[in-house]
Amino acid sequence: QVQLVESGGGLVQAGGSLTLSCVASRSIFTFDAMAWYRQAPGKQREWVATITRSGSTNYADSVKGRFTISRDNTVYLQMNSLKPEDTAVYYCKADSQIRDYWGQGTQVTVSS
């Protein structure tokens, strides 16, 4: 069973920055891709960013230019110029051909 553990969330003022981390119980390079999602109160979970095994990245329009996904054997989400609408629980996801795995999430709160 794969475990994903997110960390780095917290409370930050609008315009500030945070870096989230996702640690997996096995090498992230065994997965096809790693992704970040988020879920705001009362809203559906939405995709934020993906990094594939080959290193290609892709971003939701709402975070493009502000967020950066990267990795070593940990997956990171560098979040800059944060806005109150970025407030959500952020989840890490590992994609494989057999199944996907989710972490428990880390809360990010951006105050105005």
C-alpha positions in Angstrom: 0.0 0.0 0.0 1.4 3.4 -1.0 1.2 6.3 1.4 1.5 9.9 0.5 2.1 12.5 3.1 1.6 16.2 2.4 3.1 19.0 4.5 3.8 22.7 4.4 0.4 24.1 4.6 -0.5 27.0 6.9 -1.9 30.5 7.2 -0.4 33.2 5.0 -1.4 36.7 3.9 -2.5 37.5 0.4 0.5 38.0 -1.8 2.6 35.6 0.3 4.2 32.3 -0.5 4.1 28.7 0.7 5.8 25.5 -0.4 4.0 22.3 -0.1 5.7 18.9 0.0 4.5 15.4 -0.7 6.5 12.4 0.4 5.7 8.9 -0.9 6.4 5.6 0.7 8.1 4.4 -2.5 10.0 6.2 -5.2 7.8 8.7 -7.1 9.5 7.7 -10.3 7.6 4.4 -10.1 4.4 6.4 -10.9 3.3 7.7 -14.3 2.8 11.2 -12.8 2.4 13.1 -9.6 -0.2 15.8 -9.2 -1.6 18.4 -6.8 -5.3 18.9 -6.4 -7.2 21.2 -4.0 -10.7 21.4 -2.5 -12.2 24.6 -1.2 -15.1 24.5 1.3 -18.3 23.7 -0.5 -16.6 23.1 -3.8 -15.5 20.1 -5.8 -11.9 18.9 -5.7 -10.0 20.5 -8.6 -6.8 19.8 -10.4 -3.9 22.2 -9.8 -0.7 20.9 -11.4 0.9 17.7 -12.7 4.5 16.6 -13.3 5.0 13.4 -15.3 7.7 10.8 -14.9 9.6 12.5 -17.8 9.4 15.8 -16.0 6.7 17.5 -18.1 4.6 19.9 -16.2 1.1 21.3 -16.7 -1.0 23.8 -14.7 -4.5 24.9 -14.2 -5.2 28.3 -15.7 -6.0 29.7 -12.3 -2.5 29.1 -10.9 -0.4 29.3 -14.1 2.5 31.8 -13.6 2.1 31.7 -9.8 2.6 28.0 -8.8 5.4 25.7 -9.7 5.5 21.9 -9.4 8.9 20.3 -9.0 10.4 17.1 -7.6 13.5 15.3 -6.4 12.2 12.2 -4.6 9.7 14.5 -3.0 7.1 16.5 -4.9 6.8 20.2 -4.3 4.3 22.9 -5.0 5.8 26.3 -4.8 2.9 28.8 -4.4 3.6 32.5 -4.9 1.3 35.6 -5.1 -1.3 33.7 -3.1 -4.9 34.9 -3.2 -7.7 34.3 -0.8 -9.3 32.1 -3.5 -6.4 29.8 -3.2 -7.6 28.8 0.3 -8.3 25.0 0.2 -7.1 21.7 1.4 -4.3 20.6 -1.0 -3.9 17.0 -1.9 -1.1 15.1 -3.5 -2.0 12.3 -6.0 0.1 9.6 -7.5 -1.0 8.1 -10.8 -0.3 4.6 -11.9 -1.8 2.2 -14.5 -3.2 0.0 -11.7 -4.7 2.7 -9.5 -4.3 6.2 -8.1 -3.2 7.1 -4.6 -4.1 10.1 -2.5 -2.7 11.8 0.5 -4.7 13.1 3.4 -4.2 16.7 2.5 -2.8 19.9 4.0 -4.7 23.1 4.7 -3.7 26.3 3.0 -5.5 29.5 4.2 -4.9 32.8 2.6 -6.1 35.9 4.5 -7.0 39.1 2.7 
